[in-house]
Amino acid sequence: MKTIKSISTTLFAVLFLFTANLFAQDDDTLFDTINEHSELMAFTSVMTDVGMDSFLHHEGPFTVLAPVNDAFEELGSEKMTEVLSDVEMQRLVAQNHVFQGNHSAEDIEHIIPGEVIDVITTSNGTVIVIDEVILETE
């Protein structure tokens, strides 16, 4: 009888842990996610400088095209310095990389230059990591 009770208790505990993990949700927001990835430091800096850090904590959903650090370096040192220090350029980057709604990379592939490196789902949207900075407006 003790063995059956022990097995039953163990089975219940395993089932409880499995169910808890199955329904657990990642509470990281878009900003938490980009801020946690070292390869997105330049983009995180731009978003923080223009006040988008607090915006990207809101409910959403939003889609963020997050260029990796190498994408900023590929702009060349002069352009990269301008983008990372000029508020108007930073606003342009924010405008070109943050969209209302939850979009897949396929949904917006016509505006994504270069390659998609990764897609990360967050509690308030999607981060699509890309290898180019979008500076042009259409």
C-alpha positions as CSV (number, residue, x, y, z in Angstrom):
1,M,0.0,0.0,0.0
2,K,2.9,2.4,0.8
3,T,4.5,1.7,-2.5
4,I,1.3,2.5,-4.4
5,K,0.9,5.8,-2.4
6,S,4.6,6.7,-3.1
7,I,4.2,5.9,-6.8
8,S,1.0,7.9,-7.0
9,T,2.6,10.9,-5.2
10,T,5.7,10.8,-7.5
11,L,3.5,10.5,-10.6
12,F,1.4,13.5,-9.4
13,A,4.6,15.6,-8.8
14,V,6.0,14.7,-12.3
15,L,2.6,15.5,-14.0
16,F,2.4,18.8,-12.1
17,L,5.9,19.9,-13.1
18,F,5.3,18.9,-16.7
19,T,2.0,20.8,-16.8
20,A,3.5,23.9,-15.1
21,N,6.4,24.0,-17.7
22,L,4.0,23.4,-20.6
23,F,1.9,26.5,-19.7
24,A,4.7,28.7,-18.5
25,Q,5.1,31.9,-20.5
26,D,8.2,33.8,-21.2
27,D,7.7,37.2,-19.5
28,D,10.6,38.9,-21.3
29,T,9.4,41.9,-23.3
30,L,10.9,43.0,-26.6
31,F,13.3,45.3,-24.9
32,D,14.3,42.7,-22.3
33,T,15.1,40.4,-25.2
34,I,17.2,42.8,-27.3
35,N,18.9,44.0,-24.1
36,E,20.0,40.5,-23.1
37,H,21.7,39.7,-26.4
38,S,25.2,41.1,-26.6
39,E,25.2,41.0,-30.4
40,L,22.4,43.6,-30.3
41,M,24.2,46.2,-28.1
42,A,24.4,48.9,-30.7
43,F,20.7,48.6,-31.5
44,T,19.8,48.5,-27.8
45,S,21.8,51.7,-27.3
46,V,19.8,53.5,-30.1
47,M,16.5,52.3,-28.7
48,T,17.4,53.5,-25.3
49,D,18.7,56.9,-26.5
50,V,15.4,57.7,-28.2
51,G,13.2,56.4,-25.3
52,M,12.0,53.3,-27.0
53,D,13.2,51.1,-24.2
54,S,10.1,52.0,-22.1
55,F,7.9,51.8,-25.2
56,L,9.1,48.2,-26.0
57,H,7.9,47.1,-22.5
58,H,4.3,48.0,-23.4
59,E,1.7,45.3,-24.2
60,G,2.0,45.4,-27.9
61,P,2.1,43.4,-30.0
62,F,5.0,44.9,-31.9
63,T,7.6,43.5,-34.3
64,V,11.2,44.7,-34.0
65,L,13.8,44.2,-36.7
66,A,16.9,44.2,-34.7
67,P,20.2,44.6,-36.6
68,V,23.3,42.9,-35.1
69,N,26.3,45.0,-34.1
70,D,28.2,43.9,-37.3
71,A,25.4,45.6,-39.3
72,F,26.2,48.9,-37.7
73,E,29.9,48.4,-38.3
74,E,29.3,47.7,-42.0
75,L,27.9,51.2,-42.3
76,G,31.5,52.5,-42.0
77,S,32.9,54.3,-39.0
78,E,31.7,57.8,-40.0
79,K,28.1,56.7,-40.7
80,M,28.1,54.4,-37.6
81,T,29.2,57.3,-35.4
82,E,26.5,59.5,-36.9
83,V,23.8,56.8,-36.4
84,L,24.9,56.1,-32.8
85,S,25.2,59.8,-31.8
86,D,22.7,61.8,-33.8
87,V,19.2,61.8,-32.3
88,E,17.5,62.3,-35.7
89,M,19.4,59.4,-37.2
90,Q,18.4,57.3,-34.1
91,R,14.8,58.2,-34.5
92,L,15.0,57.1,-38.2
93,V,16.5,53.8,-37.1
94,A,13.7,53.4,-34.5
95,Q,11.0,54.3,-37.1
96,N,12.4,51.8,-39.7
97,H,12.9,48.9,-37.2
98,V,9.7,48.9,-35.0
99,F,6.3,48.0,-36.3
100,Q,2.9,47.7,-34.8
101,G,1.5,44.1,-34.8
102,N,3.0,40.7,-34.6
103,H,4.5,39.9,-38.0
104,S,6.5,37.0,-39.2
105,A,9.7,37.4,-41.3
106,E,7.8,36.1,-44.3
107,D,5.0,38.8,-43.8
108,I,7.5,41.6,-44.0
109,E,10.2,40.1,-46.1
110,H,9.8,42.9,-48.7
111,I,11.2,45.5,-46.2
112,I,13.9,43.3,-44.7
113,P,17.3,43.9,-46.3
114,G,19.9,41.2,-46.2
115,E,19.3,38.1,-44.2
116,V,17.2,37.1,-41.2
117,I,19.5,35.6,-38.5
118,D,17.0,34.6,-35.9
119,V,13.4,35.1,-34.8
120,I,12.6,35.4,-31.1
121,T,9.0,35.4,-29.7
122,T,8.5,37.6,-26.6
123,S,5.6,38.4,-24.3
124,N,4.7,41.4,-26.3
125,G,5.8,40.6,-29.9
126,T,8.5,39.3,-32.1
127,V,12.2,40.2,-32.5
128,I,13.5,39.5,-36.0
129,V,17.3,39.7,-35.9
130,I,18.7,41.0,-39.2
131,D,22.2,41.6,-40.6
132,E,21.6,45.2,-42.0
133,V,20.5,48.5,-40.6
134,I,17.6,50.1,-42.5
135,L,18.3,53.8,-43.0
136,E,16.3,54.5,-46.1
137,T,12.7,55.7,-45.9
138,E,10.3,55.0,-48.7
